[in-house]
Amino acid sequence: MRKKLSAIGNSLGIVIEKPILELLDIDRETELDMRTDGERLIIEPVRSARRAKVKAATHRAMAAHDATLRKLAK
């Protein structure tokens, strides 16, 4: 499928058709991760399990480095 970008205010956007949204289980509330490999734009839904892992890793890092982070914050 080929698409063209559409003007949305001062930005550009792409419309994703309903069948694709349903296939990927994405709705307007779904958080999307967007990145590039230098040649392609990669857009993926952020799933709650991934979010939970990132949150847990953040808490571990903050607990392990609490004193250092507090000194840096001053």
C-alpha positions, 0 to 999 in steps of 0.5 A: 500500500502506498500513501502520501502525507497530508497537511495537518496544521503546520505538520504532516500526517498519515491516515491509517485505515480502520482494517489496519488499526483493527489488525494491530489492535490500535485505537486513538488512545494507544501510545505509539513508539516511533523511530527510524533505522535511517531509511525507514520510519517504524511505528509500533504500539507500546504494549502494557507489558513493555511499559511495565518492564520499563517502569520497573527498570526505572525504579530499580535504577533510581533505587540503586542510584538514589544518593547520586541522583539527589546530589545531581538534582541540587 
